[in-house]
Amino acid sequence: MRQLRRSAFALLGFALFSAHDVIVKMLGDTYSVFQIIFFSVLFSFPLVVLFHLPDRNEDNLMPHHPIWVFVRTYSTVITAVAAFYAFSVLPLAQAYALMFCMPLLITVLAVPILGEQVGAHRWAAVTLGFVGVL
């Protein structure tokens, strides 16, 4: 019974994500990307507060490394602007195809930026992934 309940929650979550993307697509014709992001975050904020209410530990909200919080916040804003812009100007199928390419692009960029070693079998997987997206 617990697995059925978990599966139902997973399906509900994916349905909400899909509905959110469709709403962003529809609103993208009328409103700017920044307005859509603002209201998306504004409406999701009460849910985040509700999830944190049971936690009485005040140290959880104090970052140990504030610079990394800033970097992550900046990266999240840039990603949201790019994703919402893609949803508003591209067909949803193309936008999703680009977003599903992100792990492949991260693998490719990890070599020159982070100096990671990627083996031949992983390069083959990345190549097959790009072929699959095309």
C-alpha positions as CSV (number, residue, x, y, z in Angstrom):
1,M,0.0,0.0,0.0
2,R,2.9,2.4,0.8
3,Q,4.4,1.8,-2.7
4,L,1.1,2.6,-4.3
5,R,0.8,5.8,-2.3
6,R,4.4,6.8,-3.2
7,S,3.8,6.1,-6.9
8,A,0.6,8.2,-6.8
9,F,2.6,11.1,-5.2
10,A,5.3,10.7,-7.9
11,L,2.7,10.8,-10.7
12,L,1.1,13.8,-9.1
13,G,4.5,15.6,-8.9
14,F,5.3,14.9,-12.5
15,A,1.8,16.0,-13.5
16,L,2.3,19.3,-11.6
17,F,5.7,19.9,-13.3
18,S,4.2,19.3,-16.7
19,A,1.2,21.5,-15.9
20,H,3.6,24.2,-14.7
21,D,5.6,24.1,-18.0
22,V,2.4,24.3,-20.0
23,I,1.2,27.3,-18.0
24,V,4.6,29.0,-18.5
25,K,4.3,28.3,-22.2
26,M,0.8,29.9,-22.4
27,L,1.8,32.9,-20.2
28,G,5.0,33.5,-22.2
29,D,3.0,35.1,-25.0
30,T,1.6,37.8,-22.7
31,Y,4.0,38.3,-19.9
32,S,7.8,38.7,-19.6
33,V,9.9,35.8,-18.3
34,F,10.8,37.7,-15.2
35,Q,7.2,38.3,-14.3
36,I,6.4,34.6,-14.7
37,I,9.4,33.6,-12.5
38,F,8.4,36.1,-9.9
39,F,4.9,34.8,-9.5
40,S,6.0,31.2,-9.8
41,V,8.3,31.7,-6.9
42,L,5.8,33.8,-5.0
43,F,3.1,31.0,-5.2
44,S,5.6,28.3,-4.3
45,F,7.0,30.1,-1.3
46,P,4.2,29.2,1.2
47,L,4.7,25.5,0.4
48,V,8.4,25.8,1.3
49,V,7.5,27.6,4.5
50,L,5.0,24.8,5.4
51,F,7.7,22.2,4.9
52,H,10.1,24.0,7.2
53,L,7.6,24.8,10.0
54,P,8.1,21.4,11.8
55,D,11.8,21.9,11.9
56,R,12.6,23.9,15.1
57,N,16.4,23.9,14.6
58,E,17.3,27.5,13.8
59,D,20.8,26.5,12.6
60,N,19.3,24.9,9.4
61,L,18.6,28.4,7.9
62,M,22.1,29.8,8.6
63,P,24.5,29.0,5.8
64,H,28.0,27.9,6.7
65,H,29.4,29.2,3.4
66,P,27.3,32.2,2.3
67,I,29.4,32.7,-0.9
68,W,28.3,29.3,-2.2
69,V,24.7,30.1,-1.3
70,F,25.1,33.3,-3.5
71,V,26.6,31.3,-6.3
72,R,23.9,28.7,-6.2
73,T,21.2,31.3,-6.1
74,Y,22.7,33.2,-9.0
75,S,23.0,30.0,-11.0
76,T,19.4,29.0,-10.2
77,V,18.1,32.4,-11.4
78,I,20.0,32.2,-14.7
79,T,18.8,28.6,-15.2
80,A,15.2,29.6,-14.5
81,V,15.3,32.6,-16.9
82,A,16.8,30.4,-19.6
83,A,14.3,27.5,-19.0
84,F,11.2,29.8,-18.9
85,Y,12.4,31.7,-22.0
86,A,12.9,28.4,-23.8
87,F,9.4,27.3,-22.8
88,S,7.9,30.5,-24.0
89,V,9.6,30.7,-27.4
90,L,10.3,27.0,-28.4
91,P,7.9,24.2,-28.8
92,L,7.7,22.1,-25.6
93,A,9.2,19.1,-27.3
94,Q,12.3,21.1,-28.3
95,A,12.6,22.7,-24.9
96,Y,12.5,19.3,-23.2
97,A,15.0,17.8,-25.7
98,L,17.4,20.6,-24.8
99,M,16.9,20.2,-21.1
100,F,17.4,16.4,-21.4
101,C,20.8,17.2,-23.1
102,M,22.0,19.0,-20.0
103,P,23.7,16.0,-18.3
104,L,25.4,15.3,-21.6
105,L,26.6,18.9,-21.9
106,I,27.8,18.8,-18.3
107,T,29.9,15.7,-19.1
108,V,31.5,17.4,-22.1
109,L,32.2,20.7,-20.2
110,A,33.6,18.9,-17.1
111,V,36.7,17.9,-19.1
112,P,38.0,21.5,-19.9
113,I,36.5,23.3,-16.9
114,L,37.0,20.8,-14.1
115,G,39.8,18.7,-15.6
116,E,37.7,15.5,-15.2
117,Q,38.8,12.3,-16.9
118,V,36.1,10.7,-19.1
119,G,36.7,7.2,-20.3
120,A,36.0,5.9,-23.8
121,H,32.8,4.1,-22.8
122,R,31.4,7.3,-21.3
123,W,32.3,9.3,-24.4
124,A,30.4,6.6,-26.4
125,A,27.4,7.0,-24.1
126,V,27.5,10.8,-24.5
127,T,27.7,10.4,-28.3
128,L,24.8,8.0,-28.3
129,G,22.8,10.4,-26.1
130,F,23.3,13.3,-28.5
131,V,22.3,11.0,-31.4
132,G,19.2,10.0,-29.5
133,V,18.2,13.6,-28.9
134,L,18.6,14.4,-32.6
